[in-house]
Amino acid sequence: MSIATEQLRDALGNAVEPQPCKLVVFGAGGDLTRRLLLPSLYDLAVAGALPDNFQIVAVDRAEQTGPDWATRLFDLAEQDAKDPSAEFSCPQLDRTVWDRVTAKAQYLSGDFTQPDIYTTLRETLGAGNVIFYLAVASRFFARIATGLGQGGLLKEGRGFRRLVIEKPFGHDLASARELDAALRAQADESQIYRIDHFLGKEANQGIMIARFSNVLFEPIWRREYIDHVQITAAETIGVEQRGAFYEHTGALRDMVPNHLFVLLSLIAMEPPSSLSADAVRQEKTRLLQAIRPIRGEDYVPGQYTAGQIEGRSMPGYRSEPGVAPESQTETFAAMKLFIDNWRWGGVPFYLRTGKRMSGRRTEINVVFKKPPYALFNQDMDDPRTGNVIRFLLDPVRGVSIDFDAKRPGLEEEIAPVSSRFLYDEFFSKTPNVGYEALLHDCMAGNQMLFQSAETIEAAWAAVDPIVAPEAPYFYTAGSEGPDEAAALLARDGRRWLPVT
C-alpha cells in the first residue's frame, strides 16, 4: 500500500464506518459523474474505504449496458488521470481497482421525468440501503425527488434511503425555499445531503482544525486584533463551454452563497460544542444569519473583455459560445460585508471571485491591525508590512504567516518576511478531488460536511438584496478585476492582496 493510500485511509479512519449500500446515480453519463463521482469512488476503493457489497445503479437516457458504461468512463478517466491540470490525476489508473468499483454496476436506461423509471427502480432495488445521487441539472431536483417519493423509494424501514443533491440550491431566497419545500415533502431533513465540494477539500477542512486546536490562533481571532478579512476565489479560465448555463447564473449566484460563504463560515464561525453534524451546522448557520444586509454600493459586478493570460489571447465573455452579444451577466463579483456579532462587530469582510483573472488562487487572508505607533520608524501605510495569516486553499495548499523582522545590518531596518506550511511539502500528496470524504460520510450517515436547509436559506437571505441584475463593470482578461473592485477597498484605506 502506498503512503498516499495509507494517508487517505488514516484521514477517513476516525469516521463512522460506511454501510453496505447501492448508489443510484441519476445523470450517470454526465460530466460530473465522469470527472468527480467515479474518480472519488476509485480513490476510496484504493484506500480500502468502500463498504462491502457496494453497488452502482446507473440511470441515464442512453441505451447501453453496465459493462459498456463502466468501460467508457474508465477510458475517459484514463485521459483525465494523465492530465496534471485535471481534478483527477494520478500516475497510473489501476483497472483492477476500477473494476472492483464498477463490477456489479447495473445500467437502467430511462427518462427520469417519467414515472416508468421509478417503477423499474423499485423492482431493481428491492430492500436495503440506497443513496440516490442527483448528478443532473438543478431544475430536475424537485422532479426526481417527487418521483422517488411517490414511487415509495424514499421510505425507510429495512434500510436507509438518502438523497444527495448538488449546488445550486435555488437561484435566490424564494426558489431555495421552494426547492426545500419540495424535498421535505418527500424526505426527512436527516435523509437530505446537500453537497458543496468546497467542504470536502482537505485544505478547507483544515481551517477548523487550525482555528480550534491551536491556542496560538483563537485568542486573537476577534475584532480587537483583526483589521479586515479578504476571501478570494480567482480563476484564469473563462466559462469554457458553459456559456448558456452561465448566462442564467453569473458569478454571484454560482460562487458566493455557496463556495465563498462556506469559506466565510469556516473562518468566522464560533467554536461548536462538539463535532456532531448538528452542532457544527448550527454555528455556521448562526454566522451567516448575522451578516448585515449587503448594500448595493458595497457590491461590484464585473465582466471580462478580451485580453491576454500568460501570453495567450483570450476572448471577451460576450464572444464566448452560448453568450448573448450584449450580455449583462457578471463573471466577477466583489463585495464588502459585516457580521453583526460580538466577535466581529465592525470588522469588514471583503469577498471576490472572478473568471479570466491574472492568476488561479483561492485563499483567505486575515489581516491584522498595525501596531499603535511606529516604534521602529516603519512605514505604517506600507501594505507589505504587518501581520497576515493566509489560508492557501488552491492550487497551493497550506498556511502562511507574514510578519516583520529586522533586516541584517547596523540599522534598525524592518523587512517583511513569511513563514509557511505547505501540505504537499509536509505530507505526501493524497488522491483527492474533494468528494471522497463527502461520499464516505454520506454512506456513514454523517451530515457534518453537508449544508443544512437553514444554512442555505441564511446564505441566500444575505445576498438577496444584490442578486437583481446590474450592469457589470468591465475588466480585461488577465487583470485582477475591474477598477471599481479596487476602489471598494481604497475608500476604506485598504487594498486587495495580489492574486498572483
C-alpha positions in Angstrom: 0.0 0.0 0.0 1.4 3.4 -0.9 1.9 6.3 1.6 -0.8 8.3 -0.2 -3.2 5.4 0.2 -2.4 5.0 3.9 -2.9 8.7 4.5 -6.3 8.7 2.8 -7.3 5.7 4.9 -6.0 7.4 8.0 -7.9 10.5 7.2 -11.1 8.5 7.0 -10.2 6.2 9.8 -11.7 8.2 12.6 -15.1 8.4 10.9 -18.0 6.1 11.3 -17.7 3.1 9.0 -19.7 3.4 5.8 -22.5 0.8 5.5 -23.1 -1.5 2.6 -25.4 0.2 0.1 -26.4 0.8 -3.5 -25.6 4.1 -5.1 -28.2 5.2 -7.7 -26.7 7.8 -10.0 -29.1 9.9 -12.0 -27.2 11.5 -14.8 -24.7 8.6 -14.9 -23.4 9.7 -18.3 -22.8 13.3 -17.4 -19.7 15.4 -16.8 -20.0 15.4 -13.0 -20.1 11.6 -12.8 -17.1 11.3 -15.1 -14.9 14.0 -13.5 -15.7 13.7 -9.8 -18.1 11.0 -8.7 -16.4 7.9 -10.3 -12.8 9.1 -9.6 -13.7 9.7 -5.9 -15.2 6.2 -5.6 -12.0 4.9 -7.2 -9.9 6.7 -4.6 -12.0 5.3 -1.8 -11.5 1.8 -3.3 -7.8 2.3 -3.5 -7.8 3.2 0.2 -10.0 0.2 1.1 -12.7 2.6 2.3 -15.6 1.4 0.2 -18.1 -0.7 2.1 -18.6 -4.4 1.3 -21.4 -5.2 -1.1 -21.3 -1.7 -2.7 -23.1 -1.5 -6.0 -23.7 1.3 -8.5 -27.0 1.6 -10.3 -26.5 4.0 -13.2 -29.5 5.8 -14.6 -29.5 7.8 -17.9 -31.2 8.2 -21.2 -28.7 6.5 -23.5 -29.1 2.8 -24.3 -26.2 0.8 -23.1 -25.2 -2.0 -20.7 -23.5 -1.7 -17.3 -20.1 -3.0 -18.6 -20.2 -0.7 -21.6 -20.9 2.3 -19.3 -18.1 1.3 -16.9 -15.6 0.8 -19.8 -16.5 4.2 -21.4 -16.0 6.0 -18.1 -12.7 4.2 -17.5 -11.4 5.3 -20.9 -12.3 8.9 -20.1 -10.8 8.7 -16.6 -7.6 7.4 -18.1 -7.4 10.6 -20.1 -8.0 12.7 -17.1 -5.5 10.8 -15.0 -2.7 11.7 -17.4 -3.7 15.4 -17.4 -1.9 17.1 -14.5 -4.3 20.1 -14.7 -7.4 17.8 -14.2 -9.0 17.5 -10.8 -8.4 13.7 -11.0 -4.9 12.9 -11.9 -2.6 10.0 -10.8 0.5 8.3 -12.3 -1.4 5.2 -13.3 -5.0 4.2 -13.2 -5.4 0.6 -11.9 -8.1 -1.2 -14.0 -8.4 -3.9 -11.3 -9.5 -1.3 -8.7 -11.8 0.4 -11.2 -13.4 -2.9 -12.0 -13.9 -3.5 -8.2 -15.9 -0.3 -8.1 -18.0 -1.0 -11.2 -18.1 -4.8 -11.4 -21.6 -5.1 -10.1 -22.9 -2.0 -11.8 -26.3 -2.1 -13.3 -27.4 0.4 -16.0 -31.0 1.5 -16.4 -32.0 3.4 -19.5 -34.9 5.7 -19.0 -36.4 9.2 -18.7 -36.4 10.4 -15.1 -39.1 12.9 -15.9 -41.5 9.9 -16.5 -43.0 7.6 -13.8 -41.8 4.4 -15.6 -38.2 4.7 -14.4 -39.3 4.8 -10.8 -41.3 1.6 -11.2 -38.2 0.0 -12.7 -36.0 1.3 -10.0 -38.3 -0.1 -7.2 -38.3 -3.5 -8.8 -34.5 -3.4 -9.3 -33.5 -2.1 -5.8 -35.8 -4.1 -3.5 -35.0 -3.6 0.2 -31.8 -2.4 1.7 -29.6 0.8 2.0 -29.8 3.1 -1.0 -28.3 6.5 -1.8 -29.9 8.5 -4.7 -27.3 10.8 -6.2 -28.8 13.6 -8.4 -25.9 14.4 -10.8 -28.3 16.3 -13.0 -29.2 20.0 -13.7 -30.8 21.6 -10.6 -34.1 22.1 -12.4 -34.7 18.4 -12.1 -34.0 18.1 -8.3 -37.6 18.6 -7.2 -39.0 16.5 -10.1 -36.8 13.5 -9.3 -37.4 13.8 -5.5 -41.1 13.8 -6.2 -40.8 10.7 -8.4 -38.8 8.9 -5.8 -41.2 9.8 -3.1 -44.4 9.0 -5.0 -42.8 5.7 -6.0 -42.2 4.8 -2.4 -38.4 4.7 -2.9 -37.6 7.1 0.0 -39.4 5.2 2.7 -37.0 3.9 5.3 -37.7 0.6 7.0 -35.4 -2.2 6.1 -32.5 0.1 5.3 -31.7 3.8 5.0 -32.7 6.0 2.0 -30.6 9.1 1.3 -31.0 11.8 -1.3 -27.9 13.7 -2.5 -28.1 17.0 -4.5 -25.5 19.3 -5.8 -25.5 23.1 -5.8 -27.1 25.4 -6.9 -29.7 25.1 -4.2 -32.1 27.6 -5.8 -31.2 30.8 -7.6 -32.5 33.2 -4.9 -34.1 33.0 -1.4 -37.6 32.3 -2.8 -36.5 29.5 -5.1 -34.3 28.0 -2.4 -37.3 27.8 -0.1 -39.4 26.4 -2.9 -36.8 23.6 -3.5 -36.5 22.9 0.2 -40.3 22.5 0.5 -40.4 20.1 -2.5 -37.6 18.0 -1.0 -39.1 17.9 2.5 -42.4 16.9 1.1 -40.8 13.6 0.1 -38.0 13.1 2.6 -36.9 14.0 6.2 -34.1 16.5 6.6 -32.0 13.7 8.0 -32.2 12.0 4.6 -31.2 15.0 2.5 -27.5 15.6 1.8 -26.7 18.9 0.1 -23.2 18.7 -1.4 -20.8 21.6 -1.8 -17.5 20.2 -2.8 -15.6 23.1 -1.1 -16.4 21.4 2.2 -14.8 18.2 1.0 -11.4 19.7 0.1 -8.6 18.8 2.5 -7.3 22.4 2.9 -10.8 23.8 3.6 -11.4 21.1 6.3 -8.1 22.1 7.8 -9.4 25.6 8.6 -11.4 24.4 11.6 -8.5 22.4 12.9 -6.1 25.3 12.6 -8.5 27.6 14.5 -9.9 25.3 17.2 -7.0 23.0 18.0 -4.3 25.7 18.4 -4.3 28.2 21.3 -2.0 30.2 19.1 -4.8 31.4 16.8 -8.1 31.6 18.7 -7.4 34.2 21.4 -6.6 36.8 18.6 -9.4 35.8 16.3 -11.6 38.8 17.1 -12.2 42.5 16.4 -9.7 43.8 18.8 -6.8 42.4 16.7 -8.1 41.9 13.2 -8.3 44.8 10.8 -10.2 43.0 8.0 -10.5 39.7 6.2 -10.2 39.0 2.4 -11.6 35.9 0.7 -10.6 35.4 -2.9 -11.5 32.7 -5.4 -9.9 33.7 -8.7 -9.7 31.6 -11.9 -7.8 32.1 -15.1 -10.3 30.0 -17.1 -13.4 31.5 -18.7 -16.8 30.0 -18.9 -15.5 27.4 -21.3 -18.4 25.6 -22.9 -20.8 26.6 -20.2 -21.9 29.9 -21.6 -25.6 29.0 -21.9 -25.6 27.9 -18.3 -23.6 30.9 -17.0 -25.9 33.3 -18.8 -28.7 32.3 -16.3 -26.4 32.1 -13.3 -23.5 34.5 -13.2 -20.6 34.7 -10.7 -22.7 35.9 -7.8 -25.1 33.0 -7.8 -22.5 30.5 -8.9 -20.0 31.2 -6.2 -21.0 33.5 -3.3 -23.9 31.9 -1.4 -22.2 28.5 -1.6 -18.4 28.4 -2.1 -17.4 31.7 -0.7 -19.9 31.6 2.2 -18.5 28.1 3.0 -15.1 29.7 3.5 -16.6 32.7 5.3 -18.4 30.4 7.8 -15.2 28.3 8.4 -13.0 31.3 9.1 -15.6 33.3 11.2 -17.9 30.8 12.9 -17.9 30.3 16.7 -16.4 27.1 18.1 -19.0 24.3 18.0 -19.8 22.5 21.3 -18.9 19.2 19.6 -18.1 17.8 16.1 -21.6 16.5 15.7 -23.3 17.5 12.5 -26.0 19.4 14.3 -23.5 21.4 16.4 -21.2 22.4 13.5 -24.0 23.2 11.1 -25.8 25.3 13.8 -22.7 27.5 14.3 -22.3 28.0 10.5 -26.0 29.0 10.2 -25.7 31.5 13.1 -22.7 33.1 11.5 -24.5 33.6 8.1 -27.6 34.8 9.9 -25.5 37.5 11.5 -24.5 39.0 8.1 -25.7 42.6 7.8 -27.8 43.1 4.7 -25.3 44.0 1.9 -25.8 47.4 0.4 -25.8 48.0 -3.4 -22.8 50.4 -3.1 -20.8 47.6 -1.4 -21.2 45.2 -4.4 -19.2 45.3 -7.6 -20.2 43.1 -10.6 -17.7 42.7 -13.4 -17.4 41.1 -16.8 -14.2 40.2 -18.6 -13.3 41.6 -22.0 -10.7 40.3 -24.4 -7.1 40.2 -23.1 -4.0 38.1 -22.6 -3.2 35.4 -20.0 0.3 34.0 -19.9 0.9 35.4 -23.4 -2.2 33.8 -24.9 -5.1 35.9 -26.3 -8.4 35.3 -24.6 -11.8 36.3 -26.0 -14.2 38.5 -24.1 -17.2 37.0 -22.3 -19.6 38.3 -24.9 -17.7 36.4 -27.6 -17.9 33.0 -25.8 -20.2 30.3 -27.2 -23.8 30.5 -25.9 -23.4 34.1 -24.6 -25.6 36.9 -25.8 -23.7 39.7 -27.7 -25.0 42.4 -25.2 -25.0 40.1 -22.1 -25.1 41.9 -18.8 -24.1 38.7 -16.9 -21.3 39.2 -14.4 -18.2 37.0 -14.5 -16.7 38.8 -11.4 -18.3 39.7 -8.1 -16.7 41.6 -5.2 -18.4 42.8 -2.0 -17.9 44.2 1.4 -20.0 42.8 4.3 -20.1 42.9 8.0 -21.0 40.3 10.6 -23.1 41.8 13.4 -22.0 39.7 16.4 -19.7 40.2 19.5 -16.6 38.7 17.9 -16.7 40.5 14.5 -18.6 43.8 15.1 -17.0 46.5 12.9 -14.6 44.2 11.0 -15.1 44.3 7.2 -15.0 41.1 5.2 -14.1 41.6 1.5 -15.1 38.8 -0.9 -14.2 38.5 -4.6 -14.5 35.8 -7.2 -13.9 36.0 -10.9 -13.0 34.3 -14.2 -10.2 35.2 -16.6 -8.2 36.8 -13.8 -4.4 37.2 -13.6 -3.9 34.0 -11.7 -5.6 31.0 -10.2 -5.9 31.4 -6.5 -8.3 30.5 -3.7 -7.2 31.8 -0.3 -8.4 33.6 2.9 -6.2 36.5 4.2 -6.7 37.5 7.8 -5.1 40.9 8.0 -4.2 42.1 11.5 -4.1 45.7 12.8 -0.9 47.6 12.8 0.9 48.5 16.0 -0.5 51.6 17.7 2.6 53.7 16.7 5.8 53.3 14.6 8.4 52.4 17.3 10.9 51.3 14.7 10.1 54.1 12.1 8.5 51.7 9.7 6.1 53.0 7.1 2.7 52.2 8.7 1.0 52.7 5.4 3.1 50.1 3.5 0.9 47.1 2.8 3.9 44.9 2.6 4.5 45.2 6.3 2.3 43.9 9.1 0.8 40.6 10.1 -1.3 38.5 7.8 -2.4 34.9 8.3 -3.1 33.3 4.8 -5.0 30.1 4.4 -3.8 28.9 1.0 -6.5 26.6 -0.5 -5.9 26.2 -4.2 -3.7 25.4 -6.1 -1.2 25.9 -3.3 -2.4 24.4 -0.1 -1.2 25.4 3.4 -0.9 28.3 5.9 1.4 31.3 5.6 2.1 33.8 8.3 3.5 37.2 7.4 5.3 39.3 9.9 8.0 42.0 10.2 11.7 41.2 11.0 14.9 43.1 11.4 17.0 43.2 8.2 20.6 42.2 9.0 22.9 45.2 9.3 23.7 48.1 11.6 20.5 50.0 11.0 17.1 49.2 12.7 15.6 48.4 9.3 12.3 46.5 9.0 11.8 43.8 6.4 8.6 41.8 5.7 9.1 38.0 6.0 6.9 35.0 5.8 6.8 31.5 7.4 4.7 28.9 5.8 3.5 25.3 6.0 2.5 23.6 2.7 0.6 20.4 2.6 2.5 19.0 -0.3 5.9 19.6 1.3 4.9 18.3 4.8 2.7 15.4 3.7 2.7 13.0 0.8 0.1 14.0 -1.8 -3.1 12.1 -1.4 -5.5 11.3 -4.2 -8.4 13.7 -3.6 -10.8 15.5 -5.9 -12.9 16.8 -2.9 -15.6 14.3 -3.0 -14.0 11.3 -1.2 -14.8 12.4 2.3 -18.3 13.6 1.3 -19.2 10.2 -0.3 -17.7 8.3 2.6 -19.6 10.4 5.2 -22.9 10.0 3.2 -22.5 6.2 3.3 -21.8 6.5 7.1 -24.7 8.8 7.7 -22.6 11.8 8.9 -24.1 15.1 7.7 -21.4 17.4 9.2 -19.8 18.3 5.8 -23.2 18.8 4.1 -25.3 22.0 4.0 -28.4 22.2 6.1 -31.6 23.9 4.8 -31.2 26.6 7.4 -27.6 27.4 6.3 -28.7 27.7 2.7 -31.6 29.9 3.5 -29.3 32.2 5.6 -26.8 32.4 2.7 -29.5 33.4 0.2 -31.0 35.9 2.6 -27.6 37.6 2.9 -27.2 38.1 -0.9 -30.8 38.5 -1.9 -30.6 42.4 -1.8 -28.0 42.3 -4.6 -29.0 39.3 -6.8 -31.0 41.6 -9.1 -29.0 42.1 -12.4 -26.9 45.2 -12.5 -24.8 46.5 -15.4 -21.4 45.0 -14.9 -18.1 46.9 -14.9 -15.6 45.7 -17.5 -12.2 44.3 -16.8 -9.5 43.0 -19.1 -8.9 39.2 -19.2 -5.6 38.7 -17.3 -6.2 41.5 -14.8 -7.3 41.5 -11.2 -10.8 42.6 -11.9 -12.5 46.0 -12.6 -11.1 49.2 -11.1 -14.3 49.6 -9.1 -13.3 46.5 -7.1 -10.1 48.1 -6.1 -12.0 51.3 -5.3 -14.2 49.3 -2.9 -11.3 48.8 -0.6 -9.5 52.1 -1.4 -12.3 54.1 0.0 -11.6 52.4 3.3 -7.9 53.0 3.0 -7.1 49.3 2.1 -6.2 47.3 -0.9 -6.6 43.8 -2.2 -3.6 41.5 -1.7 -2.4 40.4 -5.1 -3.8 37.3 -6.8 -0.5 36.2 -8.3 
